[in-house]
Amino acid sequence: METVITVAVIILMIAMGMFLIHLLNAQHDERIAAFHYSEAPRGSGRRSRPSRQPPNPLNRP
């Protein structure tokens, strides 16, 4: 009887682990789908380059 309970507990733990991995994979897939590869993520360390033209103080072209 103890063997049956032990095997049942092991199977239950494996099933719970599989379910947890499934949930984590689904969450990861949602994050990947939401990320736009064409945009730099915030805080990536990239800085915009300063413009080569001096600022026009009179706002005229």
CHARMM internal coordinates of N, CA and C (Angstrom, degrees):
IC EDIT
DIST 1 N 1 CA 1.4505
DIST 1 CA 1 C 1.5262
ANGL 1 N 1 CA 1 C 111.39
DIST 1 C 2 N 1.3249
ANGL 1 CA 1 C 2 N 117.43
DIHE 1 N 1 CA 1 C 2 N -38.84
DIST 2 N 2 CA 1.4520
ANGL 1 C 2 N 2 CA 120.92
DIHE 1 CA 1 C 2 N 2 CA 179.78
DIST 2 CA 2 C 1.5246
ANGL 2 N 2 CA 2 C 110.99
DIHE 1 C 2 N 2 CA 2 C -64.29
DIST 2 C 3 N 1.3077
ANGL 2 CA 2 C 3 N 117.22
DIHE 2 N 2 CA 2 C 3 N -34.43
DIST 3 N 3 CA 1.4614
ANGL 2 C 3 N 3 CA 121.47
DIHE 2 CA 2 C 3 N 3 CA 179.49
DIST 3 CA 3 C 1.5255
ANGL 3 N 3 CA 3 C 110.63
DIHE 2 C 3 N 3 CA 3 C -64.85
DIST 3 C 4 N 1.3340
ANGL 3 CA 3 C 4 N 116.33
DIHE 3 N 3 CA 3 C 4 N -40.92
DIST 4 N 4 CA 1.4584
ANGL 3 C 4 N 4 CA 120.76
DIHE 3 CA 3 C 4 N 4 CA -179.60
DIST 4 CA 4 C 1.5326
ANGL 4 N 4 CA 4 C 109.80
DIHE 3 C 4 N 4 CA 4 C -64.42
DIST 4 C 5 N 1.3130
ANGL 4 CA 4 C 5 N 117.31
DIHE 4 N 4 CA 4 C 5 N -42.80
DIST 5 N 5 CA 1.4650
ANGL 4 C 5 N 5 CA 121.57
DIHE 4 CA 4 C 5 N 5 CA 179.31
DIST 5 CA 5 C 1.5287
ANGL 5 N 5 CA 5 C 110.13
DIHE 4 C 5 N 5 CA 5 C -64.56
DIST 5 C 6 N 1.3317
ANGL 5 CA 5 C 6 N 116.68
DIHE 5 N 5 CA 5 C 6 N -42.53
DIST 6 N 6 CA 1.4630
ANGL 5 C 6 N 6 CA 120.66
DIHE 5 CA 5 C 6 N 6 CA 179.41
DIST 6 CA 6 C 1.5282
ANGL 6 N 6 CA 6 C 111.08
DIHE 5 C 6 N 6 CA 6 C -62.19
DIST 6 C 7 N 1.3208
ANGL 6 CA 6 C 7 N 116.81
DIHE 6 N 6 CA 6 C 7 N -45.19
DIST 7 N 7 CA 1.4592
ANGL 6 C 7 N 7 CA 121.30
DIHE 6 CA 6 C 7 N 7 CA 179.20
DIST 7 CA 7 C 1.5345
ANGL 7 N 7 CA 7 C 110.08
DIHE 6 C 7 N 7 CA 7 C -64.25
DIST 7 C 8 N 1.3240
ANGL 7 CA 7 C 8 N 117.40
DIHE 7 N 7 CA 7 C 8 N -40.95
DIST 8 N 8 CA 1.4639
ANGL 7 C 8 N 8 CA 121.10
DIHE 7 CA 7 C 8 N 8 CA 178.74
DIST 8 CA 8 C 1.5300
ANGL 8 N 8 CA 8 C 110.82
DIHE 7 C 8 N 8 CA 8 C -63.64
DIST 8 C 9 N 1.3105
ANGL 8 CA 8 C 9 N 117.90
DIHE 8 N 8 CA 8 C 9 N -41.05
DIST 9 N 9 CA 1.4646
ANGL 8 C 9 N 9 CA 121.39
DIHE 8 CA 8 C 9 N 9 CA 178.96
DIST 9 CA 9 C 1.5303
ANGL 9 N 9 CA 9 C 110.07
DIHE 8 C 9 N 9 CA 9 C -65.81
DIST 9 C 10 N 1.3246
ANGL 9 CA 9 C 10 N 117.53
DIHE 9 N 9 CA 9 C 10 N -41.32
DIST 10 N 10 CA 1.4588
ANGL 9 C 10 N 10 CA 120.86
DIHE 9 CA 9 C 10 N 10 CA 178.99
DIST 10 CA 10 C 1.5274
ANGL 10 N 10 CA 10 C 110.28
DIHE 9 C 10 N 10 CA 10 C -63.69
DIST 10 C 11 N 1.3222
ANGL 10 CA 10 C 11 N 117.46
DIHE 10 N 10 CA 10 C 11 N -44.47
DIST 11 N 11 CA 1.4652
ANGL 10 C 11 N 11 CA 121.05
DIHE 10 CA 10 C 11 N 11 CA 178.62
DIST 11 CA 11 C 1.5244
ANGL 11 N 11 CA 11 C 110.51
DIHE 10 C 11 N 11 CA 11 C -63.11
DIST 11 C 12 N 1.3158
ANGL 11 CA 11 C 12 N 117.32
DIHE 11 N 11 CA 11 C 12 N -41.46
DIST 12 N 12 CA 1.4544
ANGL 11 C 12 N 12 CA 121.49
DIHE 11 CA 11 C 12 N 12 CA 178.25
DIST 12 CA 12 C 1.5263
ANGL 12 N 12 CA 12 C 111.42
DIHE 11 C 12 N 12 CA 12 C -63.08
DIST 12 C 13 N 1.3197
ANGL 12 CA 12 C 13 N 117.53
DIHE 12 N 12 CA 12 C 13 N -41.75
DIST 13 N 13 CA 1.4644
ANGL 12 C 13 N 13 CA 120.84
DIHE 12 CA 12 C 13 N 13 CA 178.37
DIST 13 CA 13 C 1.5273
ANGL 13 N 13 CA 13 C 111.24
DIHE 12 C 13 N 13 CA 13 C -65.59
DIST 13 C 14 N 1.3188
ANGL 13 CA 13 C 14 N 117.74
DIHE 13 N 13 CA 13 C 14 N -39.09
DIST 14 N 14 CA 1.4644
ANGL 13 C 14 N 14 CA 121.37
DIHE 13 CA 13 C 14 N 14 CA 177.25
DIST 14 CA 14 C 1.5239
ANGL 14 N 14 CA 14 C 109.68
DIHE 13 C 14 N 14 CA 14 C -63.86
DIST 14 C 15 N 1.3302
ANGL 14 CA 14 C 15 N 117.82
DIHE 14 N 14 CA 14 C 15 N -43.27
DIST 15 N 15 CA 1.4643
ANGL 14 C 15 N 15 CA 121.52
DIHE 14 CA 14 C 15 N 15 CA 179.70
DIST 15 CA 15 C 1.5231
ANGL 15 N 15 CA 15 C 110.61
DIHE 14 C 15 N 15 CA 15 C -63.85
DIST 15 C 16 N 1.3232
ANGL 15 CA 15 C 16 N 117.74
DIHE 15 N 15 CA 15 C 16 N -40.69
DIST 16 N 16 CA 1.4635
ANGL 15 C 16 N 16 CA 120.74
DIHE 15 CA 15 C 16 N 16 CA 178.43
DIST 16 CA 16 C 1.5306
ANGL 16 N 16 CA 16 C 110.87
DIHE 15 C 16 N 16 CA 16 C -65.52
DIST 16 C 17 N 1.3050
ANGL 16 CA 16 C 17 N 117.36
DIHE 16 N 16 CA 16 C 17 N -39.09
DIST 17 N 17 CA 1.4600
ANGL 16 C 17 N 17 CA 121.40
DIHE 16 CA 16 C 17 N 17 CA 177.42
DIST 17 CA 17 C 1.5182
ANGL 17 N 17 CA 17 C 111.51
DIHE 16 C 17 N 17 CA 17 C -64.89
DIST 17 C 18 N 1.3286
ANGL 17 CA 17 C 18 N 116.67
DIHE 17 N 17 CA 17 C 18 N -41.36
DIST 18 N 18 CA 1.4628
ANGL 17 C 18 N 18 CA 120.51
DIHE 17 CA 17 C 18 N 18 CA 177.83
DIST 18 CA 18 C 1.5252
ANGL 18 N 18 CA 18 C 110.68
DIHE 17 C 18 N 18 CA 18 C -63.24
DIST 18 C 19 N 1.3103
ANGL 18 CA 18 C 19 N 117.16
DIHE 18 N 18 CA 18 C 19 N -41.37
DIST 19 N 19 CA 1.4631
ANGL 18 C 19 N 19 CA 121.45
DIHE 18 CA 18 C 19 N 19 CA 178.82
DIST 19 CA 19 C 1.5263
ANGL 19 N 19 CA 19 C 111.09
DIHE 18 C 19 N 19 CA 19 C -64.58
DIST 19 C 20 N 1.3262
ANGL 19 CA 19 C 20 N 117.68
DIHE 19 N 19 CA 19 C 20 N -41.74
DIST 20 N 20 CA 1.4559
ANGL 19 C 20 N 20 CA 121.80
DIHE 19 CA 19 C 20 N 20 CA 178.66
DIST 20 CA 20 C 1.5347
ANGL 20 N 20 CA 20 C 110.72
DIHE 19 C 20 N 20 CA 20 C -64.06
DIST 20 C 21 N 1.3159
ANGL 20 CA 20 C 21 N 117.22
DIHE 20 N 20 CA 20 C 21 N -43.98
DIST 21 N 21 CA 1.4630
ANGL 20 C 21 N 21 CA 120.75
DIHE 20 CA 20 C 21 N 21 CA 178.06
DIST 21 CA 21 C 1.5267
ANGL 21 N 21 CA 21 C 110.19
DIHE 20 C 21 N 21 CA 21 C -62.81
DIST 21 C 22 N 1.3200
ANGL 21 CA 21 C 22 N 117.61
DIHE 21 N 21 CA 21 C 22 N -39.85
DIST 22 N 22 CA 1.4624
ANGL 21 C 22 N 22 CA 121.35
DIHE 21 CA 21 C 22 N 22 CA 177.88
DIST 22 CA 22 C 1.5305
ANGL 22 N 22 CA 22 C 110.99
DIHE 21 C 22 N 22 CA 22 C -61.10
DIST 22 C 23 N 1.3235
ANGL 22 CA 22 C 23 N 117.82
DIHE 22 N 22 CA 22 C 23 N -44.08
DIST 23 N 23 CA 1.4646
ANGL 22 C 23 N 23 CA 121.24
DIHE 22 CA 22 C 23 N 23 CA 178.70
DIST 23 CA 23 C 1.5246
ANGL 23 N 23 CA 23 C 111.68
DIHE 22 C 23 N 23 CA 23 C -64.35
DIST 23 C 24 N 1.3202
ANGL 23 CA 23 C 24 N 117.14
DIHE 23 N 23 CA 23 C 24 N -41.71
DIST 24 N 24 CA 1.4564
ANGL 23 C 24 N 24 CA 120.37
DIHE 23 CA 23 C 24 N 24 CA 179.70
DIST 24 CA 24 C 1.5235
ANGL 24 N 24 CA 24 C 111.64
DIHE 23 C 24 N 24 CA 24 C -66.62
DIST 24 C 25 N 1.3348
ANGL 24 CA 24 C 25 N 117.19
DIHE 24 N 24 CA 24 C 25 N -38.41
DIST 25 N 25 CA 1.4656
ANGL 24 C 25 N 25 CA 120.10
DIHE 24 CA 24 C 25 N 25 CA 177.29
DIST 25 CA 25 C 1.5249
ANGL 25 N 25 CA 25 C 111.19
DIHE 24 C 25 N 25 CA 25 C -65.50
DIST 25 C 26 N 1.3175
ANGL 25 CA 25 C 26 N 117.69
DIHE 25 N 25 CA 25 C 26 N -39.43
DIST 26 N 26 CA 1.4653
ANGL 25 C 26 N 26 CA 120.88
DIHE 25 CA 25 C 26 N 26 CA 178.34
DIST 26 CA 26 C 1.5255
ANGL 26 N 26 CA 26 C 110.31
DIHE 25 C 26 N 26 CA 26 C -64.40
DIST 26 C 27 N 1.3257
ANGL 26 CA 26 C 27 N 117.15
DIHE 26 N 26 CA 26 C 27 N -41.31
DIST 27 N 27 CA 1.4626
ANGL 26 C 27 N 27 CA 121.21
DIHE 26 CA 26 C 27 N 27 CA 178.51
DIST 27 CA 27 C 1.5284
ANGL 27 N 27 CA 27 C 110.22
DIHE 26 C 27 N 27 CA 27 C -64.71
DIST 27 C 28 N 1.3068
ANGL 27 CA 27 C 28 N 116.77
DIHE 27 N 27 CA 27 C 28 N -40.88
DIST 28 N 28 CA 1.4621
ANGL 27 C 28 N 28 CA 121.03
DIHE 27 CA 27 C 28 N 28 CA 179.28
DIST 28 CA 28 C 1.5267
ANGL 28 N 28 CA 28 C 110.48
DIHE 27 C 28 N 28 CA 28 C -65.62
DIST 28 C 29 N 1.3176
ANGL 28 CA 28 C 29 N 117.72
DIHE 28 N 28 CA 28 C 29 N -40.92
DIST 29 N 29 CA 1.4669
ANGL 28 C 29 N 29 CA 121.27
DIHE 28 CA 28 C 29 N 29 CA 177.94
DIST 29 CA 29 C 1.5264
ANGL 29 N 29 CA 29 C 111.40
DIHE 28 C 29 N 29 CA 29 C -62.09
DIST 29 C 30 N 1.3327
ANGL 29 CA 29 C 30 N 117.32
DIHE 29 N 29 CA 29 C 30 N -37.98
DIST 30 N 30 CA 1.4606
ANGL 29 C 30 N 30 CA 120.40
DIHE 29 CA 29 C 30 N 30 CA 177.63
DIST 30 CA 30 C 1.5260
ANGL 30 N 30 CA 30 C 111.01
DIHE 29 C 30 N 30 CA 30 C -65.45
DIST 30 C 31 N 1.3228
ANGL 30 CA 30 C 31 N 117.15
DIHE 30 N 30 CA 30 C 31 N -39.92
DIST 31 N 31 CA 1.4624
ANGL 30 C 31 N 31 CA 120.09
DIHE 30 CA 30 C 31 N 31 CA 178.28
DIST 31 CA 31 C 1.5220
ANGL 31 N 31 CA 31 C 111.00
DIHE 30 C 31 N 31 CA 31 C -64.71
DIST 31 C 32 N 1.3238
ANGL 31 CA 31 C 32 N 116.96
DIHE 31 N 31 CA 31 C 32 N -41.27
DIST 32 N 32 CA 1.4620
ANGL 31 C 32 N 32 CA 120.16
DIHE 31 CA 31 C 32 N 32 CA 179.22
DIST 32 CA 32 C 1.5182
ANGL 32 N 32 CA 32 C 110.03
DIHE 31 C 32 N 32 CA 32 C -64.55
DIST 32 C 33 N 1.3190
ANGL 32 CA 32 C 33 N 118.18
DIHE 32 N 32 CA 32 C 33 N -41.34
DIST 33 N 33 CA 1.4639
ANGL 32 C 33 N 33 CA 121.45
DIHE 32 CA 32 C 33 N 33 CA -179.09
DIST 33 CA 33 C 1.5253
ANGL 33 N 33 CA 33 C 111.09
DIHE 32 C 33 N 33 CA 33 C -65.98
DIST 33 C 34 N 1.3173
ANGL 33 CA 33 C 34 N 118.01
DIHE 33 N 33 CA 33 C 34 N -30.50
DIST 34 N 34 CA 1.4569
ANGL 33 C 34 N 34 CA 121.37
DIHE 33 CA 33 C 34 N 34 CA -177.73
DIST 34 CA 34 C 1.5236
ANGL 34 N 34 CA 34 C 112.24
DIHE 33 C 34 N 34 CA 34 C -82.73
DIST 34 C 35 N 1.3278
ANGL 34 CA 34 C 35 N 118.74
DIHE 34 N 34 CA 34 C 35 N -15.79
DIST 35 N 35 CA 1.4577
ANGL 34 C 35 N 35 CA 121.87
DIHE 34 CA 34 C 35 N 35 CA -176.20
DIST 35 CA 35 C 1.5238
ANGL 35 N 35 CA 35 C 109.72
DIHE 34 C 35 N 35 CA 35 C -86.28
DIST 35 C 36 N 1.3341
ANGL 35 CA 35 C 36 N 116.02
DIHE 35 N 35 CA 35 C 36 N 127.62
DIST 36 N 36 CA 1.4581
ANGL 35 C 36 N 36 CA 120.92
DIHE 35 CA 35 C 36 N 36 CA 179.00
DIST 36 CA 36 C 1.5180
ANGL 36 N 36 CA 36 C 108.27
DIHE 35 C 36 N 36 CA 36 C -95.42
DIST 36 C 37 N 1.3170
ANGL 36 CA 36 C 37 N 116.04
DIHE 36 N 36 CA 36 C 37 N 116.82
DIST 37 N 37 CA 1.4549
ANGL 36 C 37 N 37 CA 119.78
DIHE 36 CA 36 C 37 N 37 CA -175.97
DIST 37 CA 37 C 1.5213
ANGL 37 N 37 CA 37 C 112.72
DIHE 36 C 37 N 37 CA 37 C -72.15
DIST 37 C 38 N 1.3150
ANGL 37 CA 37 C 38 N 118.58
DIHE 37 N 37 CA 37 C 38 N -18.37
DIST 38 N 38 CA 1.4545
ANGL 37 C 38 N 38 CA 120.47
DIHE 37 CA 37 C 38 N 38 CA -178.89
DIST 38 CA 38 C 1.5225
ANGL 38 N 38 CA 38 C 111.91
DIHE 37 C 38 N 38 CA 38 C -80.03
DIST 38 C 39 N 1.2936
ANGL 38 CA 38 C 39 N 118.47
DIHE 38 N 38 CA 38 C 39 N -15.86
DIST 39 N 39 CA 1.4581
ANGL 38 C 39 N 39 CA 122.06
DIHE 38 CA 38 C 39 N 39 CA -178.92
DIST 39 CA 39 C 1.5240
ANGL 39 N 39 CA 39 C 109.56
DIHE 38 C 39 N 39 CA 39 C -103.73
DIST 39 C 40 N 1.3100
ANGL 39 CA 39 C 40 N 115.84
DIHE 39 N 39 CA 39 C 40 N 144.32
DIST 40 N 40 CA 1.4590
ANGL 39 C 40 N 40 CA 119.72
DIHE 39 CA 39 C 40 N 40 CA 175.38
DIST 40 CA 40 C 1.5228
ANGL 40 N 40 CA 40 C 108.36
DIHE 39 C 40 N 40 CA 40 C -77.27
DIST 40 C 41 N 1.3127
ANGL 40 CA 40 C 41 N 117.76
DIHE 40 N 40 CA 40 C 41 N 132.26
DIST 41 N 41 CA 1.4572
ANGL 40 C 41 N 41 CA 118.92
DIHE 40 CA 40 C 41 N 41 CA 177.65
DIST 41 CA 41 C 1.5180
ANGL 41 N 41 CA 41 C 111.02
DIHE 40 C 41 N 41 CA 41 C -65.90
DIST 41 C 42 N 1.3114
ANGL 41 CA 41 C 42 N 115.89
DIHE 41 N 41 CA 41 C 42 N 151.02
DIST 42 N 42 CA 1.4579
ANGL 41 C 42 N 42 CA 120.56
DIHE 41 CA 41 C 42 N 42 CA 179.92
DIST 42 CA 42 C 1.5197
ANGL 42 N 42 CA 42 C 109.77
DIHE 41 C 42 N 42 CA 42 C -63.36
DIST 42 C 43 N 1.3090
ANGL 42 CA 42 C 43 N 114.36
DIHE 42 N 42 CA 42 C 43 N 140.56
DIST 43 N 43 CA 1.4548
ANGL 42 C 43 N 43 CA 118.78
DIHE 42 CA 42 C 43 N 43 CA 178.44
DIST 43 CA 43 C 1.5131
ANGL 43 N 43 CA 43 C 113.31
DIHE 42 C 43 N 43 CA 43 C 76.37
DIST 43 C 44 N 1.3246
ANGL 43 CA 43 C 44 N 118.10
DIHE 43 N 43 CA 43 C 44 N 20.06
DIST 44 N 44 CA 1.4615
ANGL 43 C 44 N 44 CA 119.73
DIHE 43 CA 43 C 44 N 44 CA -178.06
DIST 44 CA 44 C 1.5142
ANGL 44 N 44 CA 44 C 112.09
DIHE 43 C 44 N 44 CA 44 C -80.31
DIST 44 C 45 N 1.3448
ANGL 44 CA 44 C 45 N 117.16
DIHE 44 N 44 CA 44 C 45 N -5.92
DIST 45 N 45 CA 1.4440
ANGL 44 C 45 N 45 CA 120.02
DIHE 44 CA 44 C 45 N 45 CA 178.00
DIST 45 CA 45 C 1.5161
ANGL 45 N 45 CA 45 C 113.32
DIHE 44 C 45 N 45 CA 45 C 93.51
DIST 45 C 46 N 1.2972
ANGL 45 CA 45 C 46 N 118.36
DIHE 45 N 45 CA 45 C 46 N -1.75
DIST 46 N 46 CA 1.4579
ANGL 45 C 46 N 46 CA 120.67
DIHE 45 CA 45 C 46 N 46 CA 179.03
DIST 46 CA 46 C 1.5185
ANGL 46 N 46 CA 46 C 109.13
DIHE 45 C 46 N 46 CA 46 C -79.57
DIST 46 C 47 N 1.3178
ANGL 46 CA 46 C 47 N 115.05
DIHE 46 N 46 CA 46 C 47 N 139.46
DIST 47 N 47 CA 1.4555
ANGL 46 C 47 N 47 CA 120.45
DIHE 46 CA 46 C 47 N 47 CA 177.07
DIST 47 CA 47 C 1.5194
ANGL 47 N 47 CA 47 C 108.04
DIHE 46 C 47 N 47 CA 47 C -118.01
DIST 47 C 48 N 1.2998
ANGL 47 CA 47 C 48 N 116.00
DIHE 47 N 47 CA 47 C 48 N 148.01
DIST 48 N 48 CA 1.4519
ANGL 47 C 48 N 48 CA 118.68
DIHE 47 CA 47 C 48 N 48 CA 176.11
DIST 48 CA 48 C 1.5206
ANGL 48 N 48 CA 48 C 108.58
DIHE 47 C 48 N 48 CA 48 C -75.34
DIST 48 C 49 N 1.3141
ANGL 48 CA 48 C 49 N 115.31
DIHE 48 N 48 CA 48 C 49 N 147.31
DIST 49 N 49 CA 1.4536
ANGL 48 C 49 N 49 CA 120.21
DIHE 48 CA 48 C 49 N 49 CA 179.64
DIST 49 CA 49 C 1.5242
ANGL 49 N 49 CA 49 C 109.56
DIHE 48 C 49 N 49 CA 49 C -78.18
DIST 49 C 50 N 1.3068
ANGL 49 CA 49 C 50 N 117.16
DIHE 49 N 49 CA 49 C 50 N 142.12
DIST 50 N 50 CA 1.4647
ANGL 49 C 50 N 50 CA 118.23
DIHE 49 CA 49 C 50 N 50 CA 176.62
DIST 50 CA 50 C 1.5302
ANGL 50 N 50 CA 50 C 109.41
DIHE 49 C 50 N 50 CA 50 C -69.61
DIST 50 C 51 N 1.3140
ANGL 50 CA 50 C 51 N 116.41
DIHE 50 N 50 CA 50 C 51 N 148.35
DIST 51 N 51 CA 1.4555
ANGL 50 C 51 N 51 CA 119.28
DIHE 50 CA 50 C 51 N 51 CA -179.13
DIST 51 CA 51 C 1.5180
ANGL 51 N 51 CA 51 C 109.75
DIHE 50 C 51 N 51 CA 51 C -69.98
DIST 51 C 52 N 1.3314
ANGL 51 CA 51 C 52 N 116.19
DIHE 51 N 51 CA 51 C 52 N 148.95
DIST 52 N 52 CA 1.4606
ANGL 51 C 52 N 52 CA 120.71
DIHE 51 CA 51 C 52 N 52 CA -178.50
DIST 52 CA 52 C 1.5273
ANGL 52 N 52 CA 52 C 111.69
DIHE 51 C 52 N 52 CA 52 C -81.83
DIST 52 C 53 N 1.3182
ANGL 52 CA 52 C 53 N 117.22
DIHE 52 N 52 CA 52 C 53 N -17.06
DIST 53 N 53 CA 1.4529
ANGL 52 C 53 N 53 CA 120.20
DIHE 52 CA 52 C 53 N 53 CA -179.71
DIST 53 CA 53 C 1.5292
ANGL 53 N 53 CA 53 C 109.08
DIHE 52 C 53 N 53 CA 53 C -90.73
DIST 53 C 54 N 1.3351
ANGL 53 CA 53 C 54 N 115.78
DIHE 53 N 53 CA 53 C 54 N 137.87
DIST 54 N 54 CA 1.4766
ANGL 53 C 54 N 54 CA 117.06
DIHE 53 CA 53 C 54 N 54 CA 177.35
DIST 54 CA 54 C 1.5310
ANGL 54 N 54 CA 54 C 109.61
DIHE 53 C 54 N 54 CA 54 C -69.84
DIST 54 C 55 N 1.3057
ANGL 54 CA 54 C 55 N 117.44
DIHE 54 N 54 CA 54 C 55 N 149.38
DIST 55 N 55 CA 1.4625
ANGL 54 C 55 N 55 CA 119.58
DIHE 54 CA 54 C 55 N 55 CA -179.98
DIST 55 CA 55 C 1.5251
ANGL 55 N 55 CA 55 C 110.78
DIHE 54 C 55 N 55 CA 55 C -64.74
DIST 55 C 56 N 1.3168
ANGL 55 CA 55 C 56 N 115.14
DIHE 55 N 55 CA 55 C 56 N 143.19
DIST 56 N 56 CA 1.4552
ANGL 55 C 56 N 56 CA 121.52
DIHE 55 CA 55 C 56 N 56 CA -179.55
DIST 56 CA 56 C 1.5267
ANGL 56 N 56 CA 56 C 107.84
DIHE 55 C 56 N 56 CA 56 C -90.77
DIST 56 C 57 N 1.3395
ANGL 56 CA 56 C 57 N 119.33
DIHE 56 N 56 CA 56 C 57 N 110.96
DIST 57 N 57 CA 1.4621
ANGL 56 C 57 N 57 CA 120.49
DIHE 56 CA 56 C 57 N 57 CA -175.16
DIST 57 CA 57 C 1.5291
ANGL 57 N 57 CA 57 C 113.10
DIHE 56 C 57 N 57 CA 57 C -71.13
DIST 57 C 58 N 1.3334
ANGL 57 CA 57 C 58 N 117.60
DIHE 57 N 57 CA 57 C 58 N -21.53
DIST 58 N 58 CA 1.4630
ANGL 57 C 58 N 58 CA 119.97
DIHE 57 CA 57 C 58 N 58 CA -178.16
DIST 58 CA 58 C 1.5259
ANGL 58 N 58 CA 58 C 112.27
DIHE 57 C 58 N 58 CA 58 C -96.55
DIST 58 C 59 N 1.2996
ANGL 58 CA 58 C 59 N 116.64
DIHE 58 N 58 CA 58 C 59 N 0.57
DIST 59 N 59 CA 1.4726
ANGL 58 C 59 N 59 CA 122.46
DIHE 58 CA 58 C 59 N 59 CA -179.83
DIST 59 CA 59 C 1.5265
ANGL 59 N 59 CA 59 C 112.13
DIHE 58 C 59 N 59 CA 59 C 59.96
DIST 59 C 60 N 1.3077
ANGL 59 CA 59 C 60 N 116.25
DIHE 59 N 59 CA 59 C 60 N 35.36
DIST 60 N 60 CA 1.4664
ANGL 59 C 60 N 60 CA 120.77
DIHE 59 CA 59 C 60 N 60 CA 178.10
DIST 60 CA 60 C 1.5284
ANGL 60 N 60 CA 60 C 108.54
DIHE 59 C 60 N 60 CA 60 C -114.78
DIST 60 C 61 N 1.3162
ANGL 60 CA 60 C 61 N 116.19
DIHE 60 N 60 CA 60 C 61 N 147.14
DIST 61 N 61 CA 1.4761
ANGL 60 C 61 N 61 CA 117.66
DIHE 60 CA 60 C 61 N 61 CA 178.00
DIST 61 CA 61 C 1.5035
ANGL 61 N 61 CA 61 C 113.48
DIHE 60 C 61 N 61 CA 61 C -76.46
END
COOR INIT
IC SEED 1 N 1 CA 1 C
IC BUILD
